[in-house]
Amino acid sequence: MFNPKAKLWVDGRKGLLKKLAGQIDKNDKIAWFHAASLGEFEQGRPVIESFRKRFPAYKILLTFFSPSGHEIRKNYEGADYVVYLPIDTKRNAREFVKIVQPQLVVFIKYEFWFNYLKVLFKNNIPVFFASVIFRKEQHFFKWYGSWSRKMLKRVSFFFVQNRESYDLLKSIGIDQVDISGDTRFDRVFSIAENAKKFPLIEKFAEGDKVFLAGSTWPKDEELIEKLSSEDPSLKIIVAPHEIHPERIDSLVKRFASQKALRYSEADENGISKAQILIIDGMGFLSGLYQYCHFAYIGGGFGKGIHNILEAATFGKPVIFGPNYQRFAEAVDLVQMEGAFVINNSSDLISISEKLLNDNGSWQNASSICKEYVMKEKGATEHILSKISEFMCQH
């Protein structure tokens, strides 16, 4: 009653099966892709779009578990149908698969829905997991995980991101696995290749080195405020992770003394006078990194950092807080010195000064980031080739 997200989750599933039955043509060949939320969708997007190009005869059904994915991507043009996935009960799984009759299914990254897996297996429908990461602490690899292991054996093929995941699956007798890498590299590379231009941001950045703080939380913004006080001439773009009115208002107040401007209120005249630009819209942060000199990625003082690859693909050195160890790309780039970890505002100030004033250090970090993305891309082609091969055989 009091949680808007929960209300969307429930309301989005009301009458869903009946509605879907009325939409889907029984003669359609359906490829079903499932993403838990927006992040998983972005991870799987290169696979969906490449599949569509390679197999134009198929209709694509995209399902989401979470409202944060469905509500933002319900009009996604890369799919023919975008719906919530009914919760994983025996009845729902039977009904859903009976209505959709998919030719194949791709689950992106996580989401092990065992009733669905059982029904798909029973109906001889191939099921793939793309860009998966497994960890030894998961129940599949514990002494009490035999039932879950049995479920995993019903999957046609796993495309895992790393050697550890590969070895873990092999250790429990699952051989239908290959290391494909991470499709996010393909996604961010594509974003950079086709980057949209933002004339107002160009005007804001004109002739200056810009610091862009993306997906920030209040703790991140405290540090950014100290950096802006230390260097009042530094132009800063802040794109908070949440953009509801209270968050944007609090940011405007926080930077009130430094000519802060909301992007939604910007025009050519106003933006050239602003020192701090606050992004209060959704869906275009990834394209803004092209305009910055270096970037800060939020979340490292909370549950974990957000996407650093969107900045790295443009060759922008990245800075983030201490909670980054779960992200292989962050660990790699820190070791390679393309990314920098901070624990407090003093760290942020000193690293920023170095990247602003020492061109050699900036150039080195920039090259490392760009080359890293170039080297790691290619997972999408790897996955699609294997799926194509599988389809030919079956």
N, C-alpha and C positions, 0 to 999 in steps of 0.2 A: 504493500500500500504506500509505503513512504520511500521506496527506492525506484527511481525512474528507469534505471538500467534493468532491474529485475522485472519491472512491468513490461518493458519492451521484449524481454526474453520470453515471458509467458504469453503476452498478446500475439507475438509473432508466430507462435506455434498453434494458435487456436484455428481449428478447421483447416490446418495446413495440408493434410493428406487428401482431403476432399478437393481442395482447390488445385493441388498439383495434378490430381487425376484428371481434372477438367482441362488442364493446360497441355499435358504431354501427349503427343501423338504416338500411338502404339507402333507406327512404322518408323519412328525416328531411331537412329543408332545413337545411343547416349554414352558419352564419357563423363563420369562423375568425379569431380574434384572436391575434396573437403578440406577446409581450413578452420582451425579453432577460432581464430580472431584475425584482426587486421595485420598483425606482424607476420603470422603464418601465411596469410594470403599474399603479402608482398614477396615472401620467400618463394612461394609456389607460382607466382605470376609469370615468370619467364617460361616455365614448363607449360602452363595453360596456353599461353600465346603461341609458343612454338608448336604445340600439339595442334592447335587450330589451323595453323598454316600448313602443317604437314598432312593433316587428315581433315580436309574441309567438309567431307561427307558426314562427319559426326556433329551432333548437337552437344553443347557443353552445359552440364548442370553443375553449379557451384553452390555448396552448402557451407554454412557457418554455424558454429556453436554459440558464439558470443554476439551480443548486439553491437559491440564496438567494431566488429567486422561487417556485419550485415547492414547496419544503418548507413555506413559510409560507402559501401560498395554495392548496394542493392540495385543500382543502375549501371553497373559495370558492363561495358559494351563487349568485353571479351567472352561473355557467357550468354547462353540463350535463356537460362533459368537461374535465378539467384534466390535461394530460400534458406530458412533455418533448418538445421537437421533435427528431426524429432528426437526426443530423449531416447536413450538406448534401452528400450524394453523389447522383449521377445516379439510382442504384437506389432509395435512400431516398426521394428526391423523387417519383419515379414511383409507388412503392408507397403512400406516405403520401397523395398526392393521389387515387389510385385508391380507397383505402379511405374517405377522408373525403368526397370529391366535394363540396367546398364551393361554395356559390352565390356567395360573395364572401370576400375575405381583407383583413384590416386589420393591417398591421405598424405597431407603435407606436415612434415616434421614430427608432431606428436599426435595424440588422439587415438587411443586404443579402445574402440567401442566393440566389446566382445560379442554382443548379440548380433550386431551388423556383420562382424567377421564370420560368425557361425553361419548366418543365412547366405552370405556371399559365397562362402566355401561350399556349402551344400548345393548351391545353384551353379557351381563351376564357373563363377565370374572371377577373372583375374584381379588381384588386389596388389597394388604397389604402395610402398611407403617411400616418400622422397625427402631428401635432406634431413634424415633422422640423426639424432644424437642419442646414444645410450650411455648410461653411467652405472658403475658397478654397484652403487647403493640402491638401484631400482629393484623392485620386488622380483622381476624376472630372473635375477641372478642370485637370489637368496634360497636357502634350503626349503623355505615354505612356498616357493614360487612355481611349483610344478604345473598347476592348473593354468597359470598365465603363460608359461612356456609352451604348453600345448596349443594355446590360442595363437601364439606368434607363428607356430609352424603352419598355420592355415594361410599365411600371407604368401603370395606368389613370389615377391622379390622385394628386398630392402636395398635402397640406395642410401648409404650412410655418409656422414660428413668426414669422418676421421678413422684412423687406424684403431683407436681404442674401442670404438663402437663395433667395428668389424670383428676384432678379436673377442669381444664379449659375446656377440651372437654365435661365433664359431664355437666358443667354449660351452654353449648349451645345445650344440648339435644343429644349429641353423646354418645351412650352407648356401641358401639362396640369397646371397648378399654380395655387394660390391661397394668399393669406396668411390663415390662420384664427386665428392667435394660439396661446396655450399652454393646453391643457386642464387643466393643474395648477391654474390659477386657479379653474376650476369645481369641481375636487375640494376644494380647501381651503375655498372658500366654503360648499360643502355640509357639510363637517365642522363648520364654525363654526355653521351654521344648525341642525344636529342634534346639537350637542355633548352628549355623555353627562356626567352629573354624577359626581364622585368625592368622596363624603362625607369620606373620610379626608384628602384633599388640602385640602378646604374647612376642615377642622379645623386642619390644619397652617398654612394661610394666614391664619386668623382674625385680622382686625384688623391685619395686618402687610403691608408691601410685600415681595413675593417676587421673587427673582432666579432665573430658570430657565435652566439651561445644558443645551441639548439636543444629542444626537449628538456627544458630546465624545470626544476622544482624550487621551492622557497630557499632551501639550504644553498643551492647553487647560486641563486640570485643574491644572497648575502655576500658571497665572495666576489661576484661580478660588480656589485655596488662598491666594494672596497677598491677593486681595480679601477673603476671609473673615477673614484675620488682621487686616486693616486695619479692618474693620467687623464685629466678632464678633456684633453684634446682628442683622445682616442674615440673613434666612431664605433659604436656598438649596436649590433642587432640582437635582440632577445626574442626567441621564439619559445614560449613556455609549452610544457607538455600538455597542459590543460588550458583551454581558452574561454572558460565560462566568464561572465561579466565580473564576478568578484575577483577572480585571479588577475584579469587585465587591469581592473581598477587599482588593485594593490601594487601592481608593477608601475603603473603611471605615477602613483604616489611615491613609491620608492625612489624613482628617478626624476621626480618633479623639478629638482633644482638644476638638472642638466639637460634641459630642452628635450624632454622625452615626447615622442609623437607616436600615436597609434597608426599602424599601416592603413587601416580602413578610413582614416581621416586625412591621409596624406595627399598633397598635390605637389606640383613641380616647385612652387614657391616655398611652401612650408617645409618640404623634405630637405631642401638644400640648407636650411637653417638648423635642422635638428641634429642633435649629437647622439641621441639614443632612439632607435626605432624599435617599437614593440609590435611584433607580428600577432595580430588578433584574428587570423583566418586559418583555415585548415587546408592541407593537401598540397602545399607548394614549398615546404621547407627544404626538401631535397634539392630543388633547383636553385635555392638561394646561396648554397655553399660556393657556387662559382664566383661570387662577388667578394668573398672574404679573403683575408691574408692568412688567417689561421682560425681554428674553431675549438669551442668548448662543447662537450657533449654531456648533458645532464644525467642524473640518476645514480652516479657513483657514490653519493653519500646516502643512498637509500637502498632499494632492493637490488639495484644493478644498473649499469650504464645502458643507454639507448643506442641506437644504430650509429656506429662511427664510420661505417663504410661509405655513407652518402657524402661525407666530407672528404674521406681519403681518396675516393675515385677522381676527385677534381685536383688531387695533389695538394690538399690542405693539411698541414700538421694538425694533430688533434690532441686536446688536453681533456682529462676527466679525473673524477674522484677515485678513491681507493677500492671501491667494490666493482672490480672488473674481471676477476679471475675466471668466471664462468664463460667468458667470451674469447674463443681461441684467437680471433683476429686482433683483439685488444692485447692479449698476452704476446702475440707475435710482434705487433708493431711497437710495443714498449721495449721488447728485447732488441729490436732493430733500430730503435731511436727515431721512429717516425711518429710515435705517440708518447705523451708525457703524463705521468700520474702526479696528482697534487693531493695534499692532506689539509691544506689551509690556505688562507688568502695570501700569505707571504709567498708560498710556492707558486700560486697563480701569477702574482705580480712579477716574480723573478723570471719565470719561464716566458711570460708574455714579453717582457723587456728584451729577452734574448732573441726571441723570434721576430720582434719588431726592428731591432737594431743591428743584429748580426746576420747579414744576408747569407753568409756561408752556411750557418746553422739552419736557417730557414730552408735554403735550397736543398740541403742534404735530407732534411725531414720530408720535404715536399716530394722529392724524387722517390724516396723509400715508399711513401704511401701510394703513389701512382703506380709504381712498378709492382708492388705487392698485389694490388687489385688485378692488374694485367695478368700476372702469373697465375692467380687463383681462379680466374674465370674459366668457364667451359663445362661446368657441371650439367647445365641444361641439355647440351648436345649429347653428353654421355648418357643421361637418363633417357632421352627420347630415342636414341639409337637402340638401347636395350629394350625399351617398350615396343618399338617397331618390330624388332627381331622376334619378340615374344608373340606379338599379334600375328605375324606371318606363320609361326609354328603352330598356333592354335586357331 
